[in-house]
Amino acid sequence: MIKKIDNPSIVKASGNKEKIIKEYFGRVNSLDTNVSIAFMRSPEGWFEPGQTPEFDEYTVVTRGTLHIKTKESDFDLKAGEAVCVSKSEWVQYSSPYPEGAEYVAVCLPAFSPDTVNRDVE
């Protein structure tokens, strides 16, 4: 089977500022539950609540810098770098720097608001 995607769906994001999520594959755009693939653009100063998701998340930064905070460490992911955060690992994403961040996120199984397990704000 071939599944061609002509356009992504815009998905509402969490966080203190407006972040753009363009989902190509996933529960919203292609009705896939096995994987989600989305392009993200977060502005300078954006952050979201921490989360303990029930999926593995692979992130590749294409522009700017994404800040990653876990229970063990804090680090910056710059353009050309990637990270995998395993399911059940607490993580918080932010883009504190002037250029913000653009990145691709792949979640296995697909991202769901019911399985992201965001911290209560």
Secondary structure, DSSP 8 states (H G I E B T S, - for coil): -----SS-EEE---SSS--EEEEEESTTTT--SS-EEEEEEE-TTEE---B--SSEEEEEEEEEEEEEEESS-EEEEETT-EEEE-TT--EEEEE-STT-EEEEEEEES---TTTS-B---
